[in-house]
């Protein structure tokens, strides 16, 4: 099994990034994690994560308290799921960050 992990910077300052982790076995994608992270208080903090833990593709919205709000997404093909997750984070990372920071202030 081969594991690939890489980052894509989302903002000019480098404070927001997309982490992609792929596991490939015999040329087949078998596991994915696509995660939006922001540098908050000098620590990389996961805010949104897409994965297939628990046996289904879903999005975890992570609260400042560490709670995970799961939303199932009906995509069974892991290649399509990876593309979907990356595009969603690229399109909405600023919204996700503002939501997280708003909850952090409570």
C-alpha positions in Angstrom: 0.0 0.0 0.0 1.2 3.5 -0.9 0.3 6.6 1.0 0.5 10.1 -0.6 0.1 13.3 1.5 0.4 16.8 0.3 -0.8 20.4 1.0 -2.3 23.2 -1.0 -2.1 26.7 0.3 -5.4 28.5 0.1 -4.5 32.1 1.1 -1.6 34.5 0.2 -0.2 34.5 3.8 0.0 30.7 4.1 -2.3 30.6 7.2 -4.9 28.4 5.5 -4.2 25.1 3.8 -5.8 22.0 2.3 -4.3 18.7 3.4 -4.9 15.7 1.1 -4.0 12.1 2.2 -4.6 9.3 -0.2 -4.0 5.6 0.3 -3.5 3.5 -2.9 -3.4 -0.3 -3.1 -2.5 -2.0 -6.4 -3.4 1.2 -8.3 -6.8 1.6 -6.6 -7.7 4.5 -4.3 -8.8 2.8 -1.0 -8.9 5.7 1.5 -9.0 9.5 1.5 -8.8 12.3 3.9 -9.3 15.9 2.6 -9.0 18.4 5.4 -9.1 22.2 5.7 -6.7 23.5 8.3 -6.1 27.1 9.6 -3.2 28.4 11.6 -5.0 29.7 14.8 -2.9 30.8 17.8 0.2 29.4 16.2 -1.3 25.9 15.9 -2.6 24.1 12.8 -6.3 23.5 13.5 -8.6 21.2 11.5 -11.9 22.9 10.7 -13.4 20.7 8.0 -12.5 17.1 7.2 -13.9 14.8 4.5 -13.2 11.1 4.9 -14.6 7.6 4.7 -14.2 6.6 8.4 -17.2 4.8 9.7 -17.7 3.2 6.3 -19.2 6.1 4.4 -18.1 9.3 2.7 -18.9 12.3 4.9 -17.9 15.8 6.0 -17.0 16.5 9.6 -17.5 20.2 10.7 -15.2 20.4 13.7 -16.1 22.8 16.5 -13.6 24.6 18.7 -14.6 22.1 21.4 -13.5 19.3 19.2 -17.0 18.0 18.5 -17.6 16.7 14.9 -20.8 17.4 13.1 -21.2 14.7 10.5 -22.9 15.2 7.2 -23.2 12.0 4.9 -22.5 12.7 1.3 -23.8 10.2 -1.3 -20.7 9.7 -3.4 -19.4 6.1 -3.5 -16.5 6.6 -6.0 -13.4 7.7 -4.1 -11.9 9.6 -7.0 -15.1 11.7 -7.4 -15.3 12.1 -3.6 -11.8 13.5 -3.5 -12.5 16.0 -6.3 -15.8 17.0 -4.6 -14.1 17.5 -1.2 -11.2 19.5 -2.6 -13.5 21.8 -4.6 -15.9 22.4 -1.7 -13.0 23.5 0.6 -11.5 25.7 -2.1 -14.9 27.3 -2.7 -15.9 27.7 1.0 -12.9 27.8 3.2 -13.4 31.4 4.1 -17.0 30.7 5.2 -15.8 27.6 7.2 -13.1 29.7 8.9 -15.5 32.5 9.9 -18.0 30.0 11.3 -15.3 28.4 13.4 -13.9 31.7 14.6 -17.4 32.9 15.5 -17.9 29.7 17.6 -14.5 30.2 19.2 -15.5 33.6 20.6 -18.5 32.2 22.4 
